[in-house]
């Protein structure tokens, strides 16, 4: 029987290591029934924080576009979860992109893309329509970035996850007020907000918005 790709043991989340026993960013490894799992740490990954806060949050399925991939911490766990799908990982900064590229050379389901996620037309020839769009970019217009990319790449009925950093939108405003404004912006942009989850205490002043496209 095939091993589960995501498990919880003693309150900790683990993903089945696609590389068979190699830590990516210093995370602990455990072995269960001859399979090696990597701990998915919620203080290091907002997706892991989401799963800690809401255990029934649906895991991504299908081809995935990841905006703000950095050096690949969360990307590596999504790679574990989606061995037969493709993760298109967009990163703007060259320094973390070098580590992301190294990771992609070991994991065939990651396609690294050095680009500005505010300009999705620059990678339109590389990325097909996707089932899942994941955004973790700490910029002021985080909603605008999501809507631009969703309009081009997200299939109708597909899911998008916006990891919103309130302090990047407005450092002076109350995060709860910003979360409310962002929800309204997403709905005005044609997205259906299925749920909003505050990621504290793992990711302070952050919230995850799970939305579906309508195009």
Buried (B, 14 or more C-beta within 10 A) or exposed (E): EEEBBBBEEEEBBBBBBBBEEEBBBEBEEBEEEEBBBBBBBBEBBBBBBBBBBBEEBEEBEBBBBBBBBBBBBBBBBBBBBBEEBBBBBBBBEEEBBBBBBEBBEEBEBBBBBBBBBBEBEBBEEEBEEBBBBBBBBEBEBBBEBBBBBBEBBBBEEBBBBBBBBBBBBEEEEEBEEBBEBBBEBBEEBEBEBEEBBBBEEBBEBBBBBBBBBEE
